[in-house]
Amino acid sequence: MISIDSIESVIQRTFDQKKVPGFAIAVVKGEEIVYAKGFGSTNVEEGGTPVTPDTIFRIGSVSKPLTGSAIMRLVEAGKVDLDQPIVSYIPEFRLSDPEAAGKVTLRMLLNHTAGLPDGGDMVGKRDPEALEEYVREVIPQLSMIAPPGFLHSYSNHHLNLAGYVAERVTGQLFPAFMKEWLFDPLHMTRTMYDPLVAMTYPLALPHDRHPDGTLRVQHHFPENAANYPSYFGMSTVRDMAAFAMMQLNMGRVGDVQFLSPQSIEEMHSFQADRFTLSGLASGLTFFKDTYKGVSIIKHAGAISTYNSALLLQPEHKIGIVTLSSQDYGWDEAHEILSLLLELPEETPQVFAAASFRRPSVDQSRWQSYEGAYIGFLRGAALVSMSDAQLFLTLNGEERPLNYVREHFFVTCDDDNNPLDNVGFITGEGEAAPFIMINGSPCQRTTEELFQFDPSVWHAFEGSYTNDVLHFSFRLRDNTPVFIDEDTEIVCVPLKDNLFFADGFGLLEFTEENGAMLLTIQNTWRFSKAL
């Protein structure tokens, strides 16, 4: 039974403690919203208005399942085919690898296997026609992460490109397409992309958390029309609850079959392995996973200081949506799901390190795994083999690799609990070109890692910004420290100008035209403040 008291007990325990400016949550069961409430204020500086279930937030990458659902309607209408190369719809489509351009399909874009890197600036053109310009001028300049269809690599570019395919086949600009094909039919009246429309409703503003713990409104509202399909949507928990109910009820909304059960199953089905003990895998704009042994369909979002979560548990038809104007909601959504399903407090143990060295394990390919790998999110990894035992050195810390299944291993902490999930992506050659660490790809490299000169680090000290987000880099007793708001993270130096910061990935410092730049995850660029 749904317990309102149990839901609110989770929120009340953490909301004030974490000093969240504004937060909204909706819980759905079957075909009804059983709980929806707002907490906090839209604006802590000016008093603001109380947050309600109808307050608009930016939803970040939870925009992706919205885009995917609308495109699945195009599939059902016969306007596109998931497995047809998109050059059929965009004949002039180009990539940096000409051969790859003819292989990319909508399915690859929607399940993040098309091979494009992540990216997408938070500040750009406001004209909705910017998406066409971006596909014409930006996409062809991107370096490919991997061949199309080879592995999972999460990317905003994938969904932006899919959104442009929808523009081309419908003849509508992306916001108009989404309104006609998704928002209006689902009565999502406060879901949109245009900030000038959003500001006419109650709108939760982004808030920076300063080193002294105080919250202040961020007076830069991110806007880039080229990224509308991937992470620039705005919505309310009430609207998102309507979307969640459609997904949970196999595409049915009341008496109307909005999407076919087959399309919903396709969106929720296994599309690409991410090699984790929980079974994390790509669906079509969703992720398939397990939580405490129960299957879930999920997506998270973040943009500026906004955070969002969408959790679906199809068997019990339970959905949870959270929207926040600061870093909050993801853990709480999982805890509330656990309470509603009466799941155990501890995650069931699904792996025992003692299972390693079973006689049936085929070790013939293991030498091909040896080498150095680097990943924009996970940092630097060295794989070595000694006495028929594989070892992983991840950002300077070495641990044995324990066999789980073919190409998949885990490391364990000192108490023998699973720590890092490691999958090897093998190709036609002798050496594995990629490994997947905790769900994110790392590519084989010949670079010399863990060789650096600390004397050059002083030039990197300072504050960095892109006018929306702000970070700092400092030396504490010659130890590199990355600062995000009120949180300090000790960095692992990989090279003179390359560092790993837990939770952020690679930090690279470069000088361009006399100005120092910080690039995070080889994607997000920030300029040093003067």
C-alpha positions as CSV (number, residue, x, y, z in Angstrom):
1,M,0.0,0.0,0.0
2,I,1.2,3.5,-0.8
3,S,2.1,5.3,2.4
4,I,2.1,9.1,2.2
5,D,3.8,9.3,5.6
6,S,6.6,7.0,4.5
7,I,7.2,9.1,1.3
8,E,7.3,12.4,3.2
9,S,9.5,10.9,6.0
10,V,12.2,10.4,3.4
11,I,12.0,13.9,2.1
12,Q,11.7,15.6,5.5
13,R,14.8,13.8,6.7
14,T,17.0,15.1,3.9
15,F,15.5,18.2,2.3
16,D,16.4,20.7,5.1
17,Q,19.6,18.9,5.8
18,K,20.8,19.4,2.2
19,K,19.5,22.9,2.0
20,V,17.6,22.4,-1.2
21,P,16.0,25.6,-2.6
22,G,13.1,23.9,-4.5
23,F,11.9,20.4,-5.1
24,A,8.8,18.6,-6.5
25,I,7.9,14.9,-6.6
26,A,5.1,12.8,-8.1
27,V,4.4,9.1,-7.5
28,V,2.1,7.2,-9.8
29,K,0.5,3.8,-9.4
30,G,-1.3,2.3,-12.4
31,E,-3.3,5.0,-14.0
32,E,-3.4,7.6,-11.2
33,I,-1.1,10.1,-9.4
34,V,-1.2,8.9,-5.8
35,Y,1.1,11.6,-4.5
36,A,2.3,14.9,-5.8
37,K,3.8,17.8,-3.8
38,G,6.3,20.6,-3.9
39,F,8.8,21.7,-1.3
40,G,10.7,24.9,-0.8
41,S,10.7,28.0,-3.0
42,T,11.2,29.0,-6.6
43,N,13.7,31.7,-5.5
44,V,15.5,31.9,-2.2
45,E,16.7,35.5,-2.8
46,E,13.5,37.3,-3.5
47,G,11.1,35.2,-1.4
48,G,9.8,33.5,-4.5
49,T,6.7,31.4,-4.5
50,P,6.2,28.0,-2.9
51,V,7.0,25.1,-5.2
52,T,4.0,23.0,-6.3
53,P,3.4,20.0,-8.6
54,D,2.8,22.5,-11.4
55,T,6.1,24.5,-10.9
56,I,8.3,24.3,-14.0
57,F,11.9,23.0,-13.7
58,R,14.5,22.2,-16.3
59,I,14.6,18.4,-16.6
60,G,18.0,18.0,-18.2
61,S,18.5,14.6,-19.9
62,V,15.1,13.3,-18.8
63,S,14.3,15.2,-22.0
64,K,15.7,12.2,-23.9
65,P,12.9,9.7,-23.2
66,L,10.4,12.4,-24.3
67,T,12.3,12.7,-27.6
68,G,12.5,8.9,-28.0
69,S,8.7,8.4,-27.3
70,A,7.8,11.0,-29.9
71,I,10.1,9.4,-32.5
72,M,8.6,6.0,-31.7
73,R,5.2,7.5,-32.8
74,L,6.9,8.4,-36.1
75,V,8.1,4.8,-36.4
76,E,4.5,3.6,-35.9
77,A,3.3,6.1,-38.5
78,G,5.7,4.6,-41.0
79,K,7.6,7.9,-41.4
80,V,10.9,6.5,-40.1
81,D,12.5,3.1,-39.6
82,L,14.7,2.4,-36.6
83,D,17.2,0.3,-38.6
84,Q,17.3,2.4,-41.8
85,P,20.5,4.6,-42.1
86,I,19.6,8.2,-41.4
87,V,21.1,9.3,-44.7
88,S,17.8,8.1,-46.1
89,Y,16.2,11.1,-44.3
90,I,19.2,13.5,-44.4
91,P,21.0,12.8,-47.7
92,E,23.6,15.5,-47.0
93,F,24.5,14.0,-43.5
94,R,28.2,13.9,-42.8
95,L,30.6,12.7,-40.1
96,S,34.3,13.0,-39.6
97,D,34.5,9.4,-40.7
98,P,32.7,9.4,-44.1
99,E,32.2,5.6,-44.1
100,A,30.5,5.8,-40.6
101,A,28.0,8.4,-41.8
102,G,26.2,5.8,-44.0
103,K,25.9,3.3,-41.1
104,V,24.3,5.4,-38.4
105,T,20.7,4.4,-37.7
106,L,17.9,5.8,-35.5
107,R,18.2,2.8,-33.2
108,M,21.9,3.6,-32.7
109,L,21.1,7.2,-31.9
110,L,18.4,6.2,-29.4
111,N,20.4,3.5,-27.6
112,H,23.7,5.5,-27.6
113,T,25.7,3.2,-29.9
114,A,26.3,5.5,-32.8
115,G,29.9,6.3,-31.7
116,L,29.6,10.1,-31.2
117,P,31.3,11.7,-28.2
118,D,29.3,13.5,-25.5
119,G,28.9,17.2,-25.5
120,G,26.5,20.1,-26.2
121,D,27.2,23.6,-24.9
122,M,24.8,25.0,-22.3
123,V,24.9,28.4,-24.0
124,G,24.2,28.9,-27.7
125,K,21.8,30.2,-30.2
126,R,18.1,30.7,-29.2
127,D,16.7,30.4,-32.7
128,P,15.0,26.9,-33.0
129,E,16.5,26.7,-36.5
130,A,19.9,26.3,-34.7
131,L,19.4,22.5,-34.7
132,E,19.8,22.4,-38.5
133,E,22.9,24.5,-38.4
134,Y,24.4,22.4,-35.7
135,V,23.9,19.2,-37.6
136,R,25.4,20.8,-40.7
137,E,28.4,22.5,-39.1
138,V,29.1,20.9,-35.7
139,I,28.4,17.2,-36.1
140,P,30.8,16.7,-39.0
141,Q,33.7,18.1,-36.9
142,L,33.2,15.6,-34.0
143,S,35.8,12.9,-33.6
144,M,34.2,9.5,-33.4
145,I,34.5,7.5,-30.1
146,A,34.0,4.1,-31.8
147,P,32.5,2.7,-35.0
148,P,28.7,2.9,-35.2
149,G,27.0,0.0,-33.4
150,F,30.2,-1.1,-31.6
151,L,29.5,-0.1,-28.0
152,H,27.5,2.1,-25.7
153,S,28.8,5.6,-25.4
154,Y,26.3,8.1,-23.9
155,S,26.0,11.3,-25.9
156,N,23.8,14.3,-26.1
157,H,24.7,14.5,-29.8
158,H,22.9,11.2,-30.5
159,L,19.6,12.6,-29.3
160,N,20.1,16.0,-31.0
161,L,20.7,14.2,-34.3
162,A,17.6,12.0,-33.8
163,G,15.6,15.1,-33.1
164,Y,16.8,16.6,-36.4
165,V,15.7,13.5,-38.2
166,A,12.2,14.1,-36.8
167,E,12.4,17.7,-38.1
168,R,13.3,16.6,-41.6
169,V,10.6,13.9,-41.9
170,T,7.8,16.0,-40.5
171,G,8.8,19.4,-41.8
172,Q,8.3,20.9,-38.3
173,L,10.8,22.6,-36.1
174,F,11.6,20.4,-33.2
175,P,9.5,22.2,-30.5
176,A,6.5,22.2,-32.7
177,F,7.0,18.5,-33.5
178,M,7.2,17.6,-29.8
179,K,4.1,19.6,-29.0
180,E,2.0,18.0,-31.7
181,W,3.3,14.4,-31.4
182,L,3.7,14.1,-27.6
183,F,2.9,17.1,-25.3
184,D,-0.6,17.9,-26.6
185,P,-1.9,14.3,-26.8
186,L,-0.6,13.6,-23.3
187,H,-2.0,17.0,-22.0
188,M,1.5,18.0,-20.9
189,T,0.5,21.7,-21.0
190,R,3.5,22.9,-19.0
191,T,6.2,21.0,-20.9
192,M,8.2,23.1,-23.3
193,Y,11.5,24.4,-24.5
194,D,11.1,28.1,-24.8
195,P,12.2,30.0,-21.6
196,L,10.1,33.0,-22.7
197,V,7.0,30.8,-22.4
198,A,8.2,29.1,-19.2
199,M,8.7,32.4,-17.4
200,T,5.0,33.1,-17.8
201,Y,4.3,30.2,-15.3
202,P,5.8,29.5,-11.9
203,L,9.4,28.7,-12.7
204,A,12.0,27.3,-10.2
205,L,15.2,29.2,-10.7
206,P,18.7,27.5,-10.6
207,H,20.7,28.1,-7.4
208,D,24.4,28.0,-6.8
209,R,25.7,26.7,-3.5
210,H,28.6,28.8,-2.3
211,P,31.6,27.7,-0.2
212,D,30.0,29.0,2.9
213,G,26.9,26.9,2.3
214,T,24.6,29.7,1.3
215,L,22.3,29.5,-1.8
216,R,22.1,32.2,-4.3
217,V,20.1,32.4,-7.5
218,Q,22.2,31.7,-10.6
219,H,21.4,34.7,-12.9
220,H,22.3,32.9,-16.1
221,F,19.6,30.7,-17.5
222,P,21.1,28.1,-19.9
223,E,19.8,28.2,-23.4
224,N,20.9,26.5,-26.6
225,A,18.2,25.5,-29.1
226,A,20.6,23.0,-30.8
227,N,20.4,20.8,-27.7
228,Y,16.6,20.9,-27.2
229,P,16.2,17.2,-28.1
230,S,18.8,15.9,-25.6
231,Y,18.7,17.9,-22.4
232,F,16.9,21.3,-22.6
233,G,13.3,20.3,-21.9
234,M,11.3,22.1,-19.1
235,S,8.4,20.4,-17.3
236,T,6.5,19.8,-14.1
237,V,6.1,16.7,-12.0
238,R,2.4,16.6,-12.9
239,D,3.2,16.6,-16.6
240,M,6.0,14.0,-16.2
241,A,3.6,11.8,-14.2
242,A,1.3,11.7,-17.2
243,F,4.3,10.6,-19.3
244,A,5.3,8.0,-16.7
245,M,1.8,6.5,-16.6
246,M,1.8,6.2,-20.4
247,Q,5.0,4.2,-20.2
248,L,3.8,2.0,-17.3
249,N,0.5,1.2,-19.0
250,M,2.1,-0.1,-22.2
251,G,1.4,3.0,-24.2
252,R,-2.2,3.4,-23.2
253,V,-3.6,6.7,-21.9
254,G,-7.2,6.2,-20.7
255,D,-9.0,4.6,-23.6
256,V,-6.4,5.8,-26.2
257,Q,-3.5,3.6,-27.3
258,F,-0.9,6.4,-27.6
259,L,2.0,4.0,-28.3
260,S,1.7,0.3,-29.1
261,P,2.8,-2.2,-26.4
262,Q,5.5,-3.4,-28.9
263,S,7.0,0.1,-29.0
264,I,7.0,0.4,-25.2
265,E,8.7,-3.0,-24.9
266,E,11.3,-1.9,-27.5
267,M,12.1,1.2,-25.5
268,H,12.4,-0.8,-22.3
269,S,14.3,-3.8,-23.8
270,F,18.0,-4.6,-23.7
271,Q,19.9,-2.8,-26.5
272,A,23.5,-2.6,-25.4
273,D,25.4,-4.2,-22.5
274,R,27.0,-1.8,-20.0
275,F,28.7,-4.7,-18.1
276,T,27.5,-4.2,-14.5
277,L,26.5,-6.7,-11.8
278,S,23.1,-5.0,-11.7
279,G,22.5,-5.7,-15.4
280,L,22.6,-2.1,-16.5
281,A,21.9,-1.8,-20.2
282,S,20.8,0.7,-22.8
283,G,17.2,0.6,-23.9
284,L,15.8,3.2,-26.4
285,T,16.4,6.5,-24.6
286,F,15.9,4.6,-21.3
287,F,18.2,2.5,-19.2
288,K,17.3,-0.9,-18.0
289,D,18.7,-1.9,-14.6
290,T,17.9,-3.7,-11.3
291,Y,17.6,-2.1,-7.9
292,K,17.8,-4.4,-4.8
293,G,17.0,-7.3,-7.2
294,V,13.9,-5.6,-8.7
295,S,13.9,-4.5,-12.4
296,I,13.6,-0.8,-13.1
297,I,13.5,1.5,-16.1
298,K,15.2,4.8,-15.4
299,H,16.8,8.0,-16.6
300,A,18.4,10.9,-14.7
301,G,19.0,14.5,-15.8
302,A,21.2,17.4,-14.8
303,I,21.6,20.9,-16.4
304,S,23.0,24.0,-14.7
305,T,22.1,23.3,-11.0
306,Y,18.9,21.4,-11.8
307,N,18.6,17.7,-11.2
308,S,15.8,15.3,-12.2
309,A,15.0,11.6,-11.8
310,L,12.5,9.3,-13.6
311,L,12.1,5.7,-12.1
312,L,9.7,3.2,-13.5
313,Q,8.9,-0.3,-12.0
314,P,6.8,-1.9,-14.7
315,E,5.6,-5.0,-12.9
316,H,4.0,-3.0,-10.1
317,K,3.2,-0.1,-12.4
318,I,4.9,2.3,-10.0
319,G,6.6,5.5,-11.2
320,I,8.5,8.2,-9.4
321,V,9.4,11.6,-10.8
322,T,11.6,14.2,-9.0
323,L,12.6,17.6,-10.1
324,S,15.0,19.9,-8.1
325,S,16.8,23.2,-8.5
326,Q,19.9,21.8,-6.8
327,D,21.6,18.4,-6.5
328,Y,18.8,16.4,-4.9
329,G,16.3,13.7,-5.6
330,W,18.0,10.7,-7.2
331,D,18.8,8.9,-4.0
332,E,15.5,9.9,-2.5
333,A,13.6,8.5,-5.4
334,H,15.3,5.1,-5.0
335,E,14.7,5.1,-1.3
336,I,11.0,5.9,-1.8
337,L,10.7,3.1,-4.4
338,S,12.3,0.7,-1.9
339,L,9.7,1.7,0.8
340,L,6.8,1.4,-1.6
341,L,7.9,-2.1,-2.7
342,E,9.0,-3.1,0.8
343,L,12.5,-4.0,-0.4
344,P,15.2,-5.1,2.0
345,E,17.5,-2.3,3.4
346,E,20.6,-4.0,2.0
347,T,21.2,-4.8,-1.7
348,P,21.1,-8.6,-2.2
349,Q,24.6,-10.0,-2.8
350,V,24.9,-11.1,-6.4
351,F,28.6,-11.9,-6.5
352,A,31.1,-13.8,-4.4
353,A,34.8,-13.3,-5.1
354,A,35.4,-17.0,-4.1
355,S,33.7,-18.0,-7.4
356,F,36.9,-16.8,-9.3
357,R,39.4,-19.4,-10.7
358,R,36.7,-21.9,-11.6
359,P,38.1,-24.7,-13.8
360,S,35.7,-23.8,-16.6
361,V,37.0,-20.3,-17.1
362,D,38.5,-19.8,-20.5
363,Q,41.6,-17.6,-20.1
364,S,42.8,-17.7,-23.7
365,R,41.8,-14.1,-24.5
366,W,43.0,-12.5,-21.3
367,Q,46.4,-11.4,-22.6
368,S,44.6,-9.4,-25.2
369,Y,43.1,-7.3,-22.4
370,E,46.5,-6.1,-21.1
371,G,47.3,-2.5,-21.7
372,A,46.5,1.1,-20.9
373,Y,43.0,2.7,-21.3
374,I,41.7,6.1,-20.8
375,G,38.0,7.2,-20.3
376,F,36.7,10.7,-20.2
377,L,34.5,9.8,-17.2
378,R,36.4,7.0,-15.4
379,G,40.0,8.2,-15.9
380,A,43.1,6.1,-16.5
381,A,43.1,2.3,-16.3
382,L,46.0,-0.1,-16.6
383,V,45.3,-3.9,-17.1
384,S,48.1,-6.4,-16.4
385,M,48.4,-10.1,-16.0
386,S,50.6,-12.1,-13.6
387,D,50.4,-15.8,-12.7
388,A,47.1,-16.3,-14.6
389,Q,45.6,-13.4,-12.6
390,L,44.3,-10.1,-14.2
391,F,44.8,-6.9,-12.3
392,L,43.2,-3.4,-12.8
393,T,45.0,-0.3,-11.7
394,L,42.4,2.4,-11.8
395,N,43.6,6.0,-11.3
396,G,46.6,4.6,-9.4
397,E,44.9,2.0,-7.2
398,E,45.6,-1.7,-8.1
399,R,43.1,-4.5,-7.4
400,P,42.7,-8.1,-8.8
401,L,40.0,-8.6,-11.4
402,N,37.5,-11.4,-10.5
403,Y,35.8,-13.3,-13.3
404,V,32.0,-13.1,-13.6
405,R,31.3,-14.1,-17.1
406,E,32.9,-13.9,-20.5
407,H,34.6,-10.5,-21.0
408,F,33.2,-9.3,-17.6
409,F,35.0,-8.9,-14.3
410,V,34.7,-7.0,-11.0
411,T,37.2,-5.7,-8.5
412,C,36.4,-6.0,-4.7
413,D,37.1,-3.7,-1.8
414,D,39.0,-4.9,1.3
415,D,35.9,-6.5,2.7
416,N,35.4,-8.5,-0.5
417,N,32.4,-6.4,-1.6
418,P,32.1,-5.7,-5.4
419,L,33.7,-2.4,-6.2
420,D,34.3,-1.7,-9.9
421,N,32.6,-3.4,-12.9
422,V,34.9,-4.0,-15.8
423,G,33.8,-5.3,-19.3
424,F,36.2,-5.8,-22.2
425,I,34.9,-4.9,-25.6
426,T,36.8,-7.1,-28.1
427,G,37.3,-6.4,-31.8
428,E,38.8,-8.3,-34.7
429,G,42.4,-7.6,-33.7
430,E,44.5,-9.2,-31.0
431,A,44.1,-6.4,-28.4
432,A,40.8,-5.3,-26.9
433,P,40.2,-1.7,-28.1
434,F,37.9,-0.7,-25.3
435,I,36.9,-1.6,-21.7
436,M,33.7,-0.5,-20.0
437,I,34.3,0.6,-16.4
438,N,31.2,1.1,-14.3
439,G,29.1,1.5,-17.4
440,S,31.3,4.0,-19.3
441,P,33.8,3.3,-22.1
442,C,37.6,3.7,-21.9
443,Q,39.7,3.5,-25.0
444,R,43.0,1.8,-25.4
445,T,45.9,4.3,-25.5
446,T,49.6,4.4,-26.1
447,E,50.0,7.6,-24.0
448,E,52.5,7.5,-21.1
449,L,50.3,7.9,-18.0
450,F,51.3,8.7,-14.4
451,Q,54.3,10.7,-15.5
452,F,54.1,14.4,-14.5
453,D,56.0,17.5,-13.3
454,P,54.2,19.1,-10.3
455,S,56.0,22.4,-10.9
456,V,53.7,23.3,-13.8
457,W,50.5,22.9,-11.8
458,H,50.7,26.4,-10.3
459,A,49.8,27.9,-13.7
460,F,46.4,26.0,-13.5
461,E,45.3,27.5,-10.2
462,G,42.3,29.7,-10.3
463,S,38.5,29.9,-11.0
464,Y,36.9,28.7,-14.2
465,T,33.5,29.4,-15.7
466,N,31.3,29.0,-18.8
467,D,28.9,31.7,-17.4
468,V,26.6,29.0,-16.1
469,L,28.8,26.7,-14.0
470,H,31.8,27.7,-11.9
471,F,34.7,25.6,-10.6
472,S,38.1,26.1,-9.0
473,F,41.4,24.4,-9.1
474,R,43.8,24.8,-6.2
475,L,47.0,23.3,-4.7
476,R,46.9,22.2,-1.1
477,D,50.4,21.4,0.1
478,N,51.2,20.7,-3.6
479,T,48.2,18.3,-3.8
480,P,45.8,19.2,-6.7
481,V,42.2,19.9,-5.5
482,F,39.1,20.5,-7.7
483,I,36.4,22.6,-6.1
484,D,32.7,22.4,-7.0
485,E,30.7,24.8,-5.0
486,D,31.3,23.7,-1.3
487,T,32.9,20.4,-2.2
488,E,36.6,19.8,-2.5
489,I,37.9,16.7,-4.5
490,V,41.5,15.6,-4.3
491,C,42.7,14.9,-7.9
492,V,44.8,12.0,-9.2
493,P,47.5,13.4,-11.5
494,L,47.7,11.5,-14.8
495,K,50.1,13.8,-16.8
496,D,51.4,17.3,-16.5
497,N,48.1,18.9,-17.4
498,L,45.7,15.9,-17.0
499,F,43.9,14.9,-13.8
500,F,41.1,12.7,-12.6
501,A,38.5,14.0,-10.2
502,D,36.1,11.5,-8.8
503,G,32.6,12.3,-9.9
504,F,33.7,14.6,-12.7
505,G,36.2,12.5,-14.7
506,L,39.1,13.9,-16.7
507,L,40.2,17.5,-16.1
508,E,42.6,18.8,-18.8
509,F,44.3,22.2,-18.7
510,T,45.3,23.9,-22.0
511,E,46.4,27.3,-23.1
512,E,44.7,28.9,-26.1
513,N,45.5,32.4,-27.4
514,G,47.0,33.3,-24.1
515,A,44.0,32.1,-22.0
516,M,43.9,29.1,-19.7
517,L,41.1,26.6,-20.4
518,L,39.8,23.8,-18.3
519,T,38.1,20.9,-20.3
520,I,36.1,18.4,-18.3
521,Q,35.5,14.9,-19.8
522,N,37.2,16.1,-23.0
523,T,33.9,17.9,-23.7
524,W,32.9,20.7,-21.4
525,R,35.1,23.8,-21.7
526,F,35.6,26.5,-19.1
527,S,37.7,29.7,-19.2
528,K,39.9,30.9,-16.4
529,A,38.5,34.0,-14.7
530,L,40.8,37.0,-14.9
